[in-house]
Amino acid sequence: MLRHARGSLWSVYFKTRVPDHRTGLRRWSSMHRAVPPVISVTPSRALVDETFRVAVQNLPPGSPVTLHSLHRSEDEDLWEAFGHYVSDSRGTVSVADDFSFGGTYTGKEAMGLLWSMSPVPGSREGLRLRKKNVCIPQLVNISVYGGHVEEGFGERLPLASTLTERWHLGPGVRRIEISERGVRGTLFIPPGPGPFPGMLDMWGGGGGLLEYRSALLASHGYASLALEYFTAGELKSADKEFSYFETAFNIVREHPQVIPDRVGLFGLSLGSLMASYLAAESSVIEPRCCVCVSGGHLYPRGANLQQLFRAYSSHSHKLRVDEHNREIWRSINLPIPEDLSQKLDVGKINCPMLLVNGIDDQNWPTVECAEDMAHMMRAAGKEHLLTRIEYPDAGHLIEPPYSPHSRATKFIKDGVTVILLWGGQTKPHADAQEDSWRNILAFLQKHLYCTQNPKAKM
Amino acid sequence: MDRKRCCVKLSVHPSRGLMDEKFTVLVQNVLPGFQLTVYAFYKCEGGYSWEAFAHYTASATGAVNVSEDPSRGGTYSGVEPMGLMWSLRPVPGSKSGLRMRKMNVQTPMEVTISVYQGHLTEGFVDQVPLAAVVVERWYMAPGVRRIPITEGGLTATLFLPSGPGPFPGLLDLWGGGGKLVEYRAALLASHGIAAMALDYLTPQITKETGKMVDYEYFEAAYRVLEQHPQILGSRIAMLGLSFGTSVTLRMAVYSQVIKLRCAVCISGSHVQPIDGSVAQIMTSFNDNADKTRFNEEQHVIWRDLLMPIPTDASLKVDVGRLRCPLLLVVGEDDQNWPSYESAMDMKEMMQRAGNEHLLTVLSYPNAGHLIEPPFTPSARASAFKTISNTPQTVMVLWGGEPVAHSVAQEDSWRKTLVFLRVNLYGGSQPGAAASSHL
């Protein structure tokens, strides 16, 4: 008997799906031509923010087919997307060039098979796709099925199938676990002698340590520290908490392969709030620039994080839920208070700021905050430092491009699991992720790689 | 100083590619007119260091694009998108006669590409580059399965493309150096062909019995492909290089079992005693050993062993009897086999027999013997260990001028893939597939 390669990824995906070879082959060959079509994904191995071209050849001309993607997450959930196509006169389908007539995405969408993914029918509720182990790629199976299929992909045999790898970590990027001076996180350093511009990368209120964005930033030439938050109450005062972030920034700044005056801040949601806080209030650190995604500036002066959360909870009577009982938090902090003691003094910020927000953000009133921040910075003569990008129908979780959109997911609030509504419609949200990432990289390149000293402009 | 160094942005796209894919090397954020050296470094499986480099001058926008800009000197010159790969050579002071071959195809080749200030030609190790990146080059696409084959006394490895199949099949044969060399078969599987790399000179069975294999061995390999549930039994090809061509042509014409859909023969010949065993082909070469010549560096030239091309029909495979399309790839500077002369003779035989429409000849001026998949370095001469009871290592002259040889590798590989795709994937009758696509 033939010895099959151990640990074959194929068998992991298709263990229950491929019927007995003999009957499968007979049944298949009676339904189709002798030679199956060929499906290709180019490049077959790519960074998660790189595009690919999916093409099928050797189909009968004018035949309806379904292109399907399948991914088994680290949590063992299955995610899929599909598009309905018709082959041309040469028997080819090119996802980048042809129209999808139906499925989880429509129109000409080269990357639709990734960004329109959602959990397969029957999955657990409120799932969110986030890569934990960045040292191995995300494996996505791309297949072509005969006809325009809507469901039951698991029970059918595809005409052809191929595997593609999506990486957060570029080759040669080094991953270093950090646990010093009380700070915990993971530092990613680009390949090469350096020195490199640096980044302190902060996530949202869900906590934990998420490395994937820092890994991706390092793959683009930034030495990036993915910061793990302290647990609530771990640090005894607001000052100690503030200094945790300052120390984290300094760990990046003082690294021998980092250029000390070219370290920026990157934050999403709560991380974005912290980034603005540091930019405005720190006398210890001087970020070169700041990227704030889905953030705000509502922070009672002198409060620690626990007090901050309590301040939000005190408005919880304003909490709304939608028809599926998903929590909408955006109105908790509306209207934006006039009281300056409830907001960061953003007029003190001295570095370029890029604010990226979704207009359909149901979790945080990010656009209202951005408007108020602009107003405050204008009053302080700092408006020229601010760039705002706002995306219609995009939600709160603006992630690196081609990640699936989740309109609502599970979140642990005070030890209780709830479902939070993040907002956004899939296609506009995907567009926002793609466009914002491009803008973010250009912003970082300009401020962290460019020879010109921005201060010289003043 | 720090500020200037920080500015340089170096990127290679794709950072993880297949061995036969091109990449784009981009240097940005330098001053216009800046002189720089792009440098490639690779430490092979044998532990030897290889390097390539080229001199560029940044454009008015402060950038260098290796795919579009000319190199003004180094291990290659002119516009050469993949020059950093095919012009790799052992670093100064290395052992002589090295040949780069990846034996473990499950891991990528990792090449470090860096940028240095100025136009350097040596001492790279002593300088700090402005920037460096790592590029992975793979023989196996994701999802390709590697299956060792030992049934039927075979020493082989089967590579199955990803997907349910079924796929066309291919028997992949290397030349007189023996061993189980997997990389070309792995690459073919990455292109949708179930390819089996076959060791037929140094297989386990020969090591145990001391006897060289014959028809039955190749037929057993063919049967493994033919009977595999994920391989289309009626669409099997054979690809041979050098001595592998001798076997391929013999099987294509004389085997009662092997029915090929098409055949590819690289740098080989049809000249062989057709009565008798495969082992006797080897001995017939040894009988002409006195025709061995040497160049001024004492490198061995073996092309004359088969010259002149005989007129006696019993001394060459009767290619007039071929019933499947045949692609011949030859280098006109082949110093190891008279592959060009053989190709011309085969063409004439097929013209007389009336099956010339099956033949396509790709003949490359200034290309040598070892026409391999593209973007790896070729050696004009390298150390070769002979297969015999008393193996010797000699420096064999393969021939070929580096630039022309790399062009031949790139062009012939692309055309070989088209030929295989057209014949294995297309049409309902073998032979009807036009080779005009090439």
Interface residues (C-beta under 8 A of the other chain):
Chain A: M1 L2 R3 H4 A5 S8 L9 W10 F14 V18 H21 R22 G24 L25 A34 V35 P36 V38 I39 S40 P43 S44 R45 A46 L47 E50 N58 L139 N141 S143 L157 P158 A160 S161 T162 L163 T164 E165 W167 G170 P171 G172 P190 P191 G192 P193 P195 F196 P197 S219 G221 I259 R262 Q445 Y449 C450 T451
Chain B: D2 R3 K4 R5 C6 C7 K9 L10 H13 P14 S15 R16 G17 L18 E21 N29 E110 T112 S114 V128 P129 L130 A131 A132 V133 V134 V135 E136 W138 A141 P142 G143 R145 R146 I147 P148 I149 T150 E151 L158 P161 S162 G163 P164 G165 P166 F167 P168 S190 G192 V224 H228 P229 Q230 L232 S234 R235 L424 Y425 G426 S428
